[in-house]
Amino acid sequence: MTPLTFSSSADAPRQAARLVARTFRLDADTLAKLPGGVSSLMGDGARVWLHPGTQLVAHGVAARLELPQGIEGGVAWIKEALASIEAADAVGRPGCGPVALGALPFDRTEPAALVVPAQIVGAASDGTAWVTTIGEGAAPAPHLERAEGHRRSPDSFTLRSALPHEEWCGRVARAVADIQQGALSKVVLARAVDVEANRPIVVEEVLRRLTALYPSCAIFHVDGFLGASPELLLSRRGRAVSSHPLAGTYAVSADVDADRRFAEVLRRSAKDQREHRFVVDAVAAALAPECASLEVPSEPSILSLRNVMHLGTPIHGQLAEAAPDALTLAARLHPTPAVCGTPREAAEAWLGAHEGIRRGLYAGLVGWVDARGDGDWFIGIRSATVDGARARMVAGVGVVAGSSPDAELVETQLKLQAMLAAIIRP
Ligand SMILES: C=C(O[C@H]1C=CC=C(C(=O)O)[C@@H]1O)C(=O)O
């Protein structure tokens, strides 16, 4: 069946009213047939969202939600369109009922789309699991067969930096010089590495490795764009809102004592504190007008991953009564100085002139929103775009006064480890 297409126009809710959604709880017998949980159902074509809070594995498309003017053209209509779908929801958890899921580009004006999947199998952290199906006129019967079939992974790879190291370091030096001249205070410069394999990359396997290596992150896959993001841009559950901005990075070793010392170095680094503060201030300033209360710790804490540790500040608030949905709030925050820079317009202009890569979905928004306005949106970092036997991995670093080009190059290499370890298995 051809999916309905809604675009950011007044008739989206009328179109949505043609759809019917049904959500029911998965019983113990059904769950016993899925020993890996809902992730057992992710084949290569599935849209996947695996986070300790909420897991969603989606198949098919009931509707495409198009944003021809990008998120700049407005996203509030998406929640309204979801709310006008006729829904029978026997579970009532965040992520149940109609959901819009996907990835949105870094560039706010780039045309974008989300989908309302035809089927979503979901799970909450307490083990409650459900299936939602959506169709035109009637909700179809669910398909809960496990994805079978084994495809041979590639065993030969070539890797190439999109820019030679010296050239990329030259751009970091240029950014530092422009910052010293006062043109801007921070810019996040990204670097791409291209992979070519001898056989198509098996997306499902990459996702399984990411899940094993980065269990605290949001593991995602949407049409070849996949990754393990540690950075929560915005989560909304009823009136509760949270964000976890990250910036400031150090290597992680396998030695607990060494890591404790590294964490102390990172905490005391004036350069990293500055780089971090720009992000926290921007997130807090954008959220404050929507909140009845907002808690912003005065000092960052350490978020430790397998390859790197970051300075992170967990921000929590209670939204005002009329506050918008999760996606609208996330779109308002984007792009934060964790992925763009400060001031934002100057950083965007600098990147347009000097970065030399098309970011696409890298450092954009990835996540979901439901018909109540609840949702999770992470920043699409620690990610790659896979197309058959090719993949492009991208990693960026925050450049401020005092940044060293060589150290920033090493930092991109550390960050790239996340996707390298998941994709390159010769
Ligand atoms: C832009 C990226 O990371 C951001 C998130 C955490 C720490 C960062 C940093 O220390 O530069 C970046 O702001 C990336 O991984 O591509």
PDBQT file of the ligand as one rigid body, heavy atoms in Angstrom, charges set to zero:
ROOT
HETATM    1  C1  LIG A 501      30.513  17.051  17.672  1.00  0.00    +0.000 C 
HETATM    2  C2  LIG A 501      30.771  15.907  18.303  1.00  0.00    +0.000 C 
HETATM    3  O1  LIG A 501      30.833  15.826  19.673  1.00  0.00    +0.000 OA
HETATM    4  C3  LIG A 501      30.334  16.883  20.489  1.00  0.00    +0.000 C 
HETATM    5  C4  LIG A 501      29.808  16.236  21.712  1.00  0.00    +0.000 C 
HETATM    6  C5  LIG A 501      30.608  15.996  22.798  1.00  0.00    +0.000 C 
HETATM    7  C6  LIG A 501      31.897  16.563  22.872  1.00  0.00    +0.000 C 
HETATM    8  C7  LIG A 501      32.338  17.423  21.915  1.00  0.00    +0.000 C 
HETATM    9  C8  LIG A 501      33.689  18.051  22.018  1.00  0.00    +0.000 C 
HETATM   10  O2  LIG A 501      34.362  17.874  23.055  1.00  0.00    +0.000 OA
HETATM   11  O3  LIG A 501      34.141  18.675  21.055  1.00  0.00    +0.000 OA
HETATM   12  C9  LIG A 501      31.465  17.859  20.795  1.00  0.00    +0.000 C 
HETATM   13  O4  LIG A 501      30.943  19.106  21.146  1.00  0.00    +0.000 OA
HETATM   14  C10 LIG A 501      31.016  14.652  17.585  1.00  0.00    +0.000 C 
HETATM   15  O5  LIG A 501      31.196  13.617  18.223  1.00  0.00    +0.000 OA
HETATM   16  O6  LIG A 501      30.998  14.673  16.343  1.00  0.00    +0.000 OA
ENDROOT
TORSDOF 0
